Amino acid sequence: MTSKIIPDLQKKLPDHTQLPESDGTFVKNFQEHPQSIILTDSIGPILEQRHPDGRYAIGQDCGIYWRETEPAEKGAEAPDWFYVPGVPAKVNCQTRRSYVLWREHLAPLIAIEFASGNGSEERDKTPLYNEAGEVQNPGKFWVYERIIHILFYGIFEIKTNKLEVYHLADGCYQEIAPNERGHYPIGPLGVELGLWEGSYQNQTQIWLRWWDLDGNLLLIGSERAEQAESQLEQVESQLEQAETQLALAETQLEQERLEKQRLLDRLRSAGIDPDNL
């Protein structure tokens, strides 16, 4: 009987094509989109290795629907960046408009918020029901922790360059302490999350970046291209040095050959056969 109820219920619940993909609000600052791109671009090679079948999804300011409400967008939270393993990037050959939890049944492994303010919205633990049992608007922190069950949750305060990372343990978020490099290990991904100062898209400031577990910065595409070009230039320089050294060695050998020939000629002119020496 249960097997009949679940398909019927799923047919009634909307999917990502039937739910709003935006709540109509503006992005709060110019750093959000470049910040998302850095995270996605640099971790791409890691995810391709971990998911050779391509079954993973990355959301950037996309809604995660966890309940049905009216209006519909009130039933969603939209992390600035999140990653879900084990699900396709497209659904029925269609690009995802949102992530619908009752359709996927898989929680994101990590979600990150770029807090434009003091982070109070991102740390809001208000539950769905108040003490009187009345429904209220729950806080983002509470939804991620108690409903969606996101394994890792990062809060990056852009104004203060403060980073906090939480790990879900026994149903509750525990704040993670940074390691000796000041990074936060994300074990299931084999990476570390931390802060990096540099320039990207004409903005020089503190950015959220990934490192591997040995402390090596994971590069974005342009950095990988620059590194490859630098390595090529280094190889070409080494090749030029080797060619120069070879030319010098050949010149020295030729000089030694000519000197030997002059010596043989002097011996012969003196009536001495060098072959009988």
Contacts in CASP RR format, 6 or more apart in sequence:
PFRMAT RR
TARGET T0000
AUTHOR 0000-0000-0000
METHOD contacts of the structure
MODEL  1
MTSKIIPDLQKKLPDHTQLPESDGTFVKNFQEHPQSIILTDSIGPILEQR
HPDGRYAIGQDCGIYWRETEPAEKGAEAPDWFYVPGVPAKVNCQTRRSYV
LWREHLAPLIAIEFASGNGSEERDKTPLYNEAGEVQNPGKFWVYERIIHI
LFYGIFEIKTNKLEVYHLADGCYQEIAPNERGHYPIGPLGVELGLWEGSY
QNQTQIWLRWWDLDGNLLLIGSERAEQAESQLEQVESQLEQAETQLALAE
TQLEQERLEKQRLLDRLRSAGIDPDNL
10 102 0 8 1.000
10 103 0 8 1.000
13 68 0 8 1.000
13 102 0 8 1.000
13 103 0 8 1.000
14 68 0 8 1.000
14 72 0 8 1.000
14 100 0 8 1.000
15 91 0 8 1.000
15 100 0 8 1.000
15 103 0 8 1.000
16 65 0 8 1.000
16 91 0 8 1.000
16 94 0 8 1.000
16 96 0 8 1.000
16 97 0 8 1.000
16 98 0 8 1.000
16 99 0 8 1.000
16 100 0 8 1.000
16 103 0 8 1.000
17 94 0 8 1.000
17 97 0 8 1.000
19 65 0 8 1.000
19 72 0 8 1.000
19 73 0 8 1.000
19 76 0 8 1.000
19 97 0 8 1.000
19 98 0 8 1.000
19 100 0 8 1.000
20 71 0 8 1.000
20 72 0 8 1.000
20 73 0 8 1.000
20 98 0 8 1.000
21 62 0 8 1.000
21 63 0 8 1.000
21 97 0 8 1.000
21 98 0 8 1.000
22 73 0 8 1.000
23 73 0 8 1.000
23 76 0 8 1.000
23 78 0 8 1.000
27 33 0 8 1.000
27 61 0 8 1.000
28 116 0 8 1.000
29 114 0 8 1.000
29 116 0 8 1.000
29 158 0 8 1.000
30 203 0 8 1.000
31 114 0 8 1.000
31 158 0 8 1.000
31 203 0 8 1.000
31 205 0 8 1.000
32 61 0 8 1.000
32 80 0 8 1.000
32 114 0 8 1.000
32 116 0 8 1.000
33 60 0 8 1.000
34 200 0 8 1.000
34 201 0 8 1.000
34 203 0 8 1.000
35 80 0 8 1.000
35 81 0 8 1.000
35 114 0 8 1.000
35 156 0 8 1.000
35 207 0 8 1.000
35 208 0 8 1.000
36 60 0 8 1.000
36 61 0 8 1.000
36 80 0 8 1.000
36 81 0 8 1.000
37 201 0 8 1.000
37 220 0 8 1.000
38 200 0 8 1.000
38 207 0 8 1.000
38 208 0 8 1.000
38 209 0 8 1.000
38 220 0 8 1.000
39 81 0 8 1.000
39 112 0 8 1.000
39 208 0 8 1.000
39 209 0 8 1.000
39 210 0 8 1.000
40 58 0 8 1.000
40 60 0 8 1.000
40 81 0 8 1.000
41 220 0 8 1.000
41 221 0 8 1.000
42 209 0 8 1.000
42 210 0 8 1.000
42 218 0 8 1.000
42 219 0 8 1.000
42 220 0 8 1.000
42 221 0 8 1.000
43 83 0 8 1.000
43 189 0 8 1.000
43 191 0 8 1.000
43 210 0 8 1.000
43 218 0 8 1.000
45 218 0 8 1.000
46 189 0 8 1.000
46 190 0 8 1.000
46 191 0 8 1.000
46 210 0 8 1.000
46 218 0 8 1.000
47 56 0 8 1.000
47 58 0 8 1.000
47 83 0 8 1.000
48 54 0 8 1.000
50 56 0 8 1.000
50 85 0 8 1.000
50 189 0 8 1.000
51 85 0 8 1.000
51 86 0 8 1.000
54 88 0 8 1.000
54 89 0 8 1.000
55 85 0 8 1.000
55 86 0 8 1.000
55 87 0 8 1.000
55 88 0 8 1.000
56 83 0 8 1.000
56 84 0 8 1.000
56 85 0 8 1.000
56 86 0 8 1.000
56 87 0 8 1.000
56 89 0 8 1.000
57 83 0 8 1.000
57 84 0 8 1.000
57 86 0 8 1.000
57 87 0 8 1.000
57 88 0 8 1.000
57 89 0 8 1.000
57 96 0 8 1.000
57 99 0 8 1.000
58 81 0 8 1.000
58 82 0 8 1.000
58 83 0 8 1.000
58 84 0 8 1.000
58 89 0 8 1.000
59 79 0 8 1.000
59 81 0 8 1.000
59 82 0 8 1.000
59 83 0 8 1.000
59 84 0 8 1.000
59 96 0 8 1.000
59 99 0 8 1.000
60 80 0 8 1.000
60 81 0 8 1.000
61 78 0 8 1.000
61 79 0 8 1.000
61 80 0 8 1.000
61 81 0 8 1.000
62 78 0 8 1.000
62 79 0 8 1.000
62 82 0 8 1.000
62 96 0 8 1.000
62 97 0 8 1.000
62 98 0 8 1.000
62 99 0 8 1.000
63 76 0 8 1.000
63 77 0 8 1.000
63 78 0 8 1.000
63 79 0 8 1.000
63 98 0 8 1.000
63 99 0 8 1.000
64 76 0 8 1.000
64 77 0 8 1.000
64 78 0 8 1.000
64 79 0 8 1.000
64 82 0 8 1.000
64 98 0 8 1.000
64 99 0 8 1.000
64 101 0 8 1.000
64 108 0 8 1.000
64 148 0 8 1.000
65 72 0 8 1.000
65 75 0 8 1.000
65 76 0 8 1.000
65 98 0 8 1.000
65 99 0 8 1.000
65 100 0 8 1.000
65 101 0 8 1.000
65 102 0 8 1.000
66 75 0 8 1.000
66 76 0 8 1.000
66 77 0 8 1.000
66 101 0 8 1.000
66 102 0 8 1.000
66 143 0 8 1.000
66 147 0 8 1.000
66 148 0 8 1.000
67 75 0 8 1.000
67 147 0 8 1.000
68 75 0 8 1.000
69 75 0 8 1.000
74 137 0 8 1.000
76 98 0 8 1.000
77 140 0 8 1.000
77 143 0 8 1.000
77 144 0 8 1.000
77 148 0 8 1.000
79 108 0 8 1.000
79 111 0 8 1.000
79 112 0 8 1.000
79 113 0 8 1.000
79 144 0 8 1.000
79 150 0 8 1.000
80 112 0 8 1.000
80 113 0 8 1.000
80 114 0 8 1.000
81 111 0 8 1.000
81 112 0 8 1.000
81 114 0 8 1.000
82 99 0 8 1.000
82 108 0 8 1.000
82 110 0 8 1.000
82 111 0 8 1.000
82 112 0 8 1.000
82 150 0 8 1.000
83 108 0 8 1.000
83 109 0 8 1.000
83 110 0 8 1.000
83 189 0 8 1.000
84 99 0 8 1.000
84 104 0 8 1.000
84 106 0 8 1.000
84 107 0 8 1.000
84 108 0 8 1.000
84 109 0 8 1.000
85 106 0 8 1.000
85 109 0 8 1.000
86 106 0 8 1.000
87 104 0 8 1.000
87 106 0 8 1.000
89 95 0 8 1.000
89 96 0 8 1.000
90 96 0 8 1.000
91 103 0 8 1.000
99 108 0 8 1.000
101 107 0 8 1.000
101 148 0 8 1.000
107 148 0 8 1.000
107 149 0 8 1.000
107 150 0 8 1.000
107 151 0 8 1.000
108 148 0 8 1.000
108 150 0 8 1.000
108 151 0 8 1.000
109 150 0 8 1.000
109 151 0 8 1.000
109 152 0 8 1.000
109 188 0 8 1.000
109 189 0 8 1.000
110 150 0 8 1.000
110 151 0 8 1.000
110 152 0 8 1.000
110 153 0 8 1.000
110 154 0 8 1.000
110 186 0 8 1.000
110 189 0 8 1.000
111 144 0 8 1.000
111 150 0 8 1.000
111 152 0 8 1.000
111 153 0 8 1.000
111 154 0 8 1.000
112 153 0 8 1.000
112 154 0 8 1.000
112 155 0 8 1.000
112 156 0 8 1.000
112 193 0 8 1.000
112 208 0 8 1.000
113 119 0 8 1.000
113 122 0 8 1.000
113 140 0 8 1.000
113 153 0 8 1.000
113 154 0 8 1.000
113 155 0 8 1.000
113 156 0 8 1.000
114 156 0 8 1.000
114 158 0 8 1.000
114 208 0 8 1.000
115 121 0 8 1.000
115 122 0 8 1.000
115 155 0 8 1.000
115 156 0 8 1.000
115 157 0 8 1.000
115 158 0 8 1.000
116 158 0 8 1.000
116 159 0 8 1.000
117 157 0 8 1.000
117 158 0 8 1.000
117 159 0 8 1.000
118 157 0 8 1.000
118 159 0 8 1.000
119 155 0 8 1.000
119 157 0 8 1.000
121 139 0 8 1.000
121 140 0 8 1.000
122 140 0 8 1.000
122 141 0 8 1.000
122 155 0 8 1.000
123 141 0 8 1.000
123 155 0 8 1.000
124 139 0 8 1.000
124 140 0 8 1.000
124 141 0 8 1.000
124 142 0 8 1.000
125 139 0 8 1.000
125 141 0 8 1.000
125 142 0 8 1.000
125 145 0 8 1.000
126 136 0 8 1.000
126 137 0 8 1.000
126 138 0 8 1.000
126 139 0 8 1.000
126 142 0 8 1.000
127 136 0 8 1.000
127 138 0 8 1.000
127 139 0 8 1.000
127 142 0 8 1.000
127 146 0 8 1.000
128 135 0 8 1.000
128 136 0 8 1.000
128 138 0 8 1.000
128 142 0 8 1.000
128 147 0 8 1.000
129 135 0 8 1.000
129 136 0 8 1.000
130 136 0 8 1.000
138 147 0 8 1.000
141 153 0 8 1.000
141 173 0 8 1.000
144 150 0 8 1.000
144 153 0 8 1.000
144 173 0 8 1.000
145 153 0 8 1.000
145 166 0 8 1.000
145 168 0 8 1.000
145 171 0 8 1.000
145 172 0 8 1.000
145 173 0 8 1.000
146 171 0 8 1.000
149 168 0 8 1.000
149 171 0 8 1.000
150 168 0 8 1.000
151 167 0 8 1.000
151 168 0 8 1.000
151 188 0 8 1.000
152 165 0 8 1.000
152 166 0 8 1.000
152 167 0 8 1.000
152 168 0 8 1.000
152 186 0 8 1.000
153 165 0 8 1.000
153 166 0 8 1.000
153 168 0 8 1.000
153 173 0 8 1.000
154 163 0 8 1.000
154 164 0 8 1.000
154 165 0 8 1.000
154 166 0 8 1.000
154 193 0 8 1.000
155 163 0 8 1.000
155 164 0 8 1.000
155 165 0 8 1.000
155 166 0 8 1.000
156 162 0 8 1.000
156 163 0 8 1.000
156 208 0 8 1.000
157 163 0 8 1.000
161 195 0 8 1.000
161 206 0 8 1.000
163 184 0 8 1.000
163 193 0 8 1.000
163 194 0 8 1.000
163 195 0 8 1.000
163 208 0 8 1.000
164 175 0 8 1.000
165 175 0 8 1.000
165 176 0 8 1.000
165 184 0 8 1.000
165 186 0 8 1.000
165 193 0 8 1.000
166 173 0 8 1.000
166 174 0 8 1.000
166 175 0 8 1.000
166 176 0 8 1.000
167 173 0 8 1.000
167 174 0 8 1.000
167 176 0 8 1.000
168 174 0 8 1.000
176 184 0 8 1.000
176 185 0 8 1.000
178 184 0 8 1.000
178 194 0 8 1.000
179 185 0 8 1.000
179 192 0 8 1.000
181 192 0 8 1.000
181 211 0 8 1.000
181 215 0 8 1.000
182 194 0 8 1.000
183 192 0 8 1.000
183 193 0 8 1.000
183 194 0 8 1.000
183 211 0 8 1.000
183 215 0 8 1.000
184 192 0 8 1.000
184 193 0 8 1.000
184 194 0 8 1.000
185 191 0 8 1.000
185 192 0 8 1.000
185 213 0 8 1.000
186 192 0 8 1.000
186 193 0 8 1.000
187 213 0 8 1.000
190 212 0 8 1.000
190 213 0 8 1.000
191 210 0 8 1.000
191 211 0 8 1.000
191 212 0 8 1.000
191 213 0 8 1.000
191 218 0 8 1.000
192 210 0 8 1.000
192 211 0 8 1.000
192 212 0 8 1.000
192 213 0 8 1.000
192 215 0 8 1.000
193 208 0 8 1.000
193 209 0 8 1.000
193 210 0 8 1.000
193 211 0 8 1.000
194 208 0 8 1.000
194 209 0 8 1.000
194 210 0 8 1.000
194 211 0 8 1.000
195 206 0 8 1.000
195 207 0 8 1.000
195 208 0 8 1.000
195 209 0 8 1.000
196 206 0 8 1.000
196 207 0 8 1.000
196 208 0 8 1.000
196 209 0 8 1.000
196 217 0 8 1.000
197 204 0 8 1.000
197 205 0 8 1.000
197 206 0 8 1.000
197 207 0 8 1.000
198 204 0 8 1.000
198 205 0 8 1.000
198 206 0 8 1.000
198 207 0 8 1.000
200 207 0 8 1.000
200 220 0 8 1.000
209 217 0 8 1.000
209 218 0 8 1.000
210 217 0 8 1.000
210 218 0 8 1.000
211 217 0 8 1.000
211 218 0 8 1.000
212 218 0 8 1.000
219 227 0 8 1.000
264 274 0 8 1.000
267 273 0 8 1.000
267 274 0 8 1.000
267 277 0 8 1.000
268 274 0 8 1.000
END
